Amino acid sequence: MEILNYVVLIICGYLLGNISPAKIISRFKKDDITKHGSGNPGTMNMLRTFGFKQGIITLFFDALKGAIPALMGYLMFGGDPTSEYSYVGLYIGGMSAVMGHCFPIFYKFKGGKGVATMLGMFAVAEPYWAIVAFVVCFLYLVIFDYGALTSFLFITALTVIEGYKFHDNITITIILFILYFLMWFMHRGNITRLLIGKENKVNFLDKLKKIGKKDDDLSRKERKAIKKTQSEIEKEREIG
């Protein structure tokens, strides 16, 4: 019965992680987020491409699909805040969702980077610390505009907190190590751009000010201009 619980939890978490809010939202706008900016179907690219509202909605639902299987695992394995066994279920559920988000079978294993989904998982495991880390990292993003560095700070802080809390539990330690390594692996392109000074920025305050129909129209025109430029570059490559 216990093995069956693990199998159900892993499958449900992975399949839930396959759902891509960014792609769904961009399709409602008759567009494709993977054709803009970094091509990543995640919060930061949605924020840069479509604006504040779409970025926040993406963040919420990506976090939710990490929180649901994490809570599911926690409850399936006792739901006891004093039992590490319950937290093992929590992290297995959360990790399954993160893997589904990063490597979705429905999108040919090409997904997002998993930070928002990890946020949902950590919010279930450590809600108070997750809120503190989120606020601090949000302020960092507003001041410095680097989304990737914000992600590194957030996941590093919560991984250290949880790693210290469960340092005697080998299963949770391994899961945290896998997730932390995965975060760095999924951000390898960002790391390269940071090192050469070409990392994309997101002016959060500017996006916040541009909430409204006119701004949506403006961003739509900007996206069309970007797509036109990309199309011209591709044609030049074909001719060359």
C-alpha positions, 0 to 999 in steps of 0.5 A: 500500500505504501509503494502504491501511495508513492507511485500515485503521488509521483505520477499525479505530481508529474502530470500536474507539473506538465500543465503550463500556465504561461503557454495557456495564457499566451495562447489566449492572446493568440501568441506563443511565449516560447517565441519571445525573449528567452523562450522560457515559459515562466514568470520572468519571460511572461512579465517581460513579454506580456506585462505585470498581470500575466506574469503574476498570474503565471507565478501564482499557478506555477506555484500552485502546481507545486503546492498541491502535490506537496500538500497531497504528499504531506497528507498521504503520509500522515499529515503530522508536522512533528513527523519527518515521514510526512515531510518526505511525502511532501518533498516527493510530491513537490519534486515530482511537480518540479520535474513535470514542469521542467521536463513535461512529456506533453511538450517534448520535455521542454519546460520551464525552470521550476523556481515558481513550482519550488516556491509552491513546494516550499510554501507548504513546507515552510510557509513563514520562511517562504514568505520572508524569503519571497519578500526579500527577493521581491525587493531585490528584484525591484532594485536590481532587475535581475530575475535569475539572481532573484531565483538563485537567492530565493532557492538557495535560502530555502534550501539551506533552511530546510537542509539544516532542519532535516540534516539527519534525514538522508531522503529529504537531503537527497531531494533538496540536493537534486532540486538545488542542482536542477535549478542551477542546471536549468539556469545555465544559460542565465549564468553564462549571460550573467558572466558576460554581462548580457543577462536580460533584465526586467524593470518590475516597476515599469511593468507595474505602471503599465497595467491597462489596455493601452499598455497591452496594445503597446506590448502587442506591437512590440511583440510583433516588431520583435517577431518581424525582426526574428523572421528577417534574421531567419530569412537572412540565415537561409539566404546565407 
